[in-house]
Amino acid sequence: MTAIVIWLSAEPWPGTKNLIEMLEVPEEYLMKLPYYPLHLIEPFALTNEELMKYGPEVGTVLVFIKNSKNQYQLNDVLKKYEAEFPNVSPLAYDWIYAVTKIEFDRKIKIRNGVINMCEAIIQMQNSSRNEGFKIGKDEGIRIGKHEGIEIGRNQELRKMAVKLLASGFSREAVANFLEISNTHLELVLSEEDK
């Protein structure tokens, strides 16, 4: 008997590498059982070249799994195996998605029964980039609103402070009345109207 396990993870194999250690067998039976090593195909432990030797379908899936945690490595692999990746079956795509959760717009990628993974990766990267731009834009708007509110508040404080000071109140009395620190009052007074 030969036990072959394909470990579908970018992480190292966490278990034992023989069947006896996997089973809970009473001590008296251990000597009667043959030692069956586990033949493990572990993407984490193999090079991309070794993984591609498993054929275009399985090799592509294993290479994607191995490199799925690092987009830069995935880009390098994409360039290196450009000839193999354009023609991946929908089944291989499903396998890649099930393990890596890397999602592509499958509807536009199936042509003649195959998926062009190079195009799919480029699309995924563009989608990620656009999502990053949107997050950055939203954050910029949020910060801008906050800064705008702060500027407006300081302008109003400045107007009130100038009027109170002109009416003869001390700086300390003005700061107390406006419920701001003396340092904040000095900052507000030093700002020009914007």
JOSUL-V715957 format. One record per run of one state. SS is the DSSP state (a for helix, b for strand, c for the rest). FROM is the first residue (numbers start at 1). TO is the last residue. If there is no record, write none. Layout:
{{SS:FROM:TO} {SS:FROM:TO}}
//
This chain:
{{c:1:2} {b:3:7} {c:8:17} {b:18:18} {a:19:22} {c:23:26} {a:27:30} {c:31:36} {b:37:42} {a:43:45} {c:46:47} {a:48:52} {c:53:55} {a:56:67} {c:68:70} {a:71:80} {c:81:81} {a:82:85} {c:86:87} {b:88:89} {a:90:100} {c:101:105} {a:106:109} {b:110:111} {c:112:113} {b:114:115} {c:116:116} {a:117:166} {c:167:170} {a:171:178} {c:179:181} {a:182:190} {c:191:194}}
//
